[in-house]
Amino acid sequence: MKSMTGFGRAEQNSRLGRFTVEIASVNNRFLESSIRLPRPFGALETQIREQVTAAVSRGKVNLSVNLVEPEDAPDKALINMAAAKAYYRQLRQLRKDLGLKDDIAIRDLLLLPEVTRPERVEPDLETVQKLLSKVIAKALKALVAMRAREGKALASDMADRLKTMSTVIGEVERKSAGAVKIYADKLANRIDELIAAPMRDSQRLEEEIAIFADRTDIAEECLRFRSHISQFNVTLKKREAVGRRLNFILQEMNREVNTIGSKCSEFEISADVISLKEEIEKIREQVQNVE
């Protein structure tokens, strides 16, 4: 089981410079990927998104790629001849109009805006894609490893809470087993207080007790609850995305607990029902971060 929270980082030096890839993920209902690339590499976004999808099934993933070019990379520039000639004509006219004698040097022209501009070299996207794929794979591996570590910790805590719930549901079963007898004794005592003992209708009393027993019988709910605990434990050990399935199981567990609470009015059982609900809610909060 994996958490949806994680972080991965990787670097790779190349003749193009040092590539740095950082990937962070948080919980999300579905898989949502945000890719940030240097402008020349924008065409590679689709391939990178597919690579992320192959490694992660759920979560909001933010991936950023940074490229630091080598410091010793030769600076290349192009001279804008049209701009240089236009400046030169205007400067000659200005010198004439102002009666200046200074010469117009090349260095003066090169300092003017738009006369020189960096040479734009289109990157070899195929080469960049192969290189980036390796760096992203390393970062994804680190991300998945961190998500797995957090998932293991979550699974361990959930398993402990399931043991607690199993113990509590056992107490509910034990306490509910004597609830019918307690009700029968109270009902009989109350009738004895109201009427003379010889006038008691034993058949009506037995019918009332039977109705109460049927209405408060929670054996089936407890059995289903234990089954859900077993399913939850099995799902925790699956080597796949289990977040949605765990959430569905919790919904069923909560439904059974609500039914138990509505059938049993005894204070002690009500307290156990509250404890079960607390544990379910704590697990639900953790499941929201499970892939």
N, C-alpha and C positions, 0 to 999 in steps of 0.2 A: 504494500500500500504506500502511496506517495502523497505528500502534502502538495498543495498548489503554490506554496510560498518557497521561493528559492532564488539563488543568485549564482551566476557563472561568469568567469572572465578568462580570456585567453589573448596571448600576443604572438605575433609572428613577424620576424624581420625578412625583408625581401629587397630586391633591387629597386622596387618602387617605393620602399620606405617601410616603416613599422606599422603593421595593422594591429589595432586593438579592438576586440569585440567584448561587449558587456551585455549580459542578458539577465533581466530581473523579471520575476513572475509573482503575481498575487492571485487570490481566489477570485473566481468569476464563474458565472453559471455555464458559460460555454467557452470555447477557445477563441480568444481575441488577440491578434498579433499586431504590434505596432513596430514598423521597421524604419530606422533612420540610417541613411547612407550618405556618404559624400556625393555631391551633385553628379560627378562624372559616372557614378556607378548605379544610378537610379534604375537602369534597365534590368538590373539583377534582382530586383525586389521579389519578383514572382518565384524565382528559384530558391531564394533564401526563405521565403514564407513556406514553401513546400518542405524544406529541410526542417523547419521548426515544427510543422504539423506532424512530421514523421516521428518526432521525439517526444512531443507533448500533446496530450489529448484534451486537457481542460486548463483554464486559467487565463488571466490577462498577462500577456508576455510583451515586454518592451525590450527590443534588441537595437543596439546602436553600434555602428562601425566607425572607427576613427582612423585616419591615415596621417602619419607624420612623415613627410618626405625627407630624404637624406639631406644633411646640412651641406654636404659637398656636391650636391646635385648642381650641374652647370646651369647658370641663369641664361635663358634664351629670350631674346626680344626681337620684335619686328619694328621696322621704321615705317611710319605712315607717310609715304612720299607725297601724297596729295596734301596732307596737313602741313608738312614741312615747307612745300613750295608756296602754299597760301600764306603761311606765316612770313616767309622770306619776302614775298612781294609787298606785304603790308609793312614789314619793318623797313624795307628800302624806301617806301613812300613816306613813312614816318620820319626817317632820317633826313629825307629831302625837305619835308615840310618844316622840320624843326631846325634845319641847318646844321645837323650833327656831322661830325667827321669820323666817328668811331666805325670800325669795320664790324660786319655781322659775321660772327664765327659759328662753326658747326655746333660747338658746345652750347652756345646760346639757344640754338634751335632745339637741341635735345632736352632742354629743361622745360620747354613749353608743353602744356597739356595736349595729350592725344598724339604727340609726335612719335612716341615709342609706346609699345604695348607688349605684354608677355606673349610669347608664342604659345598658342593653344595646341597641345598635343593630345589627340584622341587616344584614350587608353585602349589596350587590347583586352576587351571584356572577357574573352575566353580564358586568357591567362589569369586575369583578376578573379574570375569566378572559381577557378580551380583552387587558387590560393585562399580565397575567402572561405570556400567550402570547408577546408581543413581547419581553419581557425575557428569558424562557427561550430564545427563538430566538437572541438575541444571545449569550447565554452558551454555547449549544450550538455556535454558529458558531466561537467562540473555542476551545472544546474540540476540535472536529473539526480545526481548523487546526493546533493543537498536536500532535494525534495524527498528522496528515499529515506534519508536519515530522520528528517522531521516526521515523515509518515510512520516510521517505525516507532518513534516516541509516542505519536498519537494512538497507534494501534495498541501499544502496551497500556496506556492510560485507559483506553476504552475497554480493554479486556478486564482490567481491574474493576471498572464500574459495572460491567456485566456480571461479575462474580457477586458484587454487592447486591445487585438487583435479584439475582438468583436466590440469595439468602433471604432477602426481604419477601419475595413472592412465596418462599417456603413458610415464612412466618404468617403470611396472609392465609395460606391454605390451612395451617394448623389452627389459627384463631377462628377461621370461618367454620371449621368442622364442629366446634362446640357452640356455634351461634344458635343453631336450631334448638338444642336442648335448653340453652339459657332462655330463649324466647318462650319455649313451652312451659318452663317452670314459672316464668314471670306471668304468663297468661293464666296459668292454673291458679296461682296465688291471688291474682287480681279477681278472678271469678269467685274464689272462696271468700274474698273480702266482701263481695257484693251480694252474693246469694248463699243460701245454705248448701252445704256440700252434697246432700242427697239429691238436690234438684239440678245438679250439673249435668249438662248434656254432653256425655263423653264423646259421642260420635261427632257432634258439631265442633267440639274442641279438637279432635283429631283432624277434621277437615281443615280447620283454621291453621293448624300447625303444618299440615301438608302443603297448603297454599303458600305459607311463609317460606317453607323449605324450598319449594320450587322457585319462588320469586327471588330468593337470596342465594341460590346455588351458583357458585362461581367456578366450579371445577373445570368447565369447558374453557372459560376465559384464562384461567391459570395455566391450563395445558397449552393453549395457543401461545400464551406469553412465553412459556419456556421454549416452545418451538421457535419463536422469533429470536430468542437469545441464542439458540443453537445456530440458526441461519446467520445471525450477525457474526458470530465467532468464525464460522466457515468462510464468510465473505471477507473478513479481515485478512485471511491468509491467501487470498487469490492474488496472482501476479498479473493484475490488470487494473484498469480504472474501475473503482468500486463506489465512488462517492454517491452517485445517484441511487444505486441499489441500497446502500446503507440508509439513505434518507427515506426511501420507501419503507424499509423495515421498521424504522423508528416511528413512522406514521401509524403503522399497524400496532406497534407496541403501545403507543399512546392511546389508541382507540380501545384496546383491551383494558388498560388501566382505568380509563374513564368509565367503562362499563362496570368494572369491579367496584369503583367508588360509588356509582349510582345504586348498586345492588346492596352494598353493605353499609349500614349506618353506624356500626359500632365505632367508638372513638379510637380504639387501638388500631383497627383496620384502616380507618380514615387517615391516621397518622402514617401508616405504612404506605398508603396510596400516595400521599404527599411526597414521601421520600422517593418513591419510584418515579414520580413526575419530575422531581428535582434532578435525579440521575439522567433521565431521558433528555431533559433540556440541556444539561451539561454536555452530553454526548452530541446532541444536535448542533451545538455551537462548534464543536470540533469537526463534525462531519462537513460543515460548510466550507472547510478548508482542505477537504480530501479530494484528490483527483478522481 
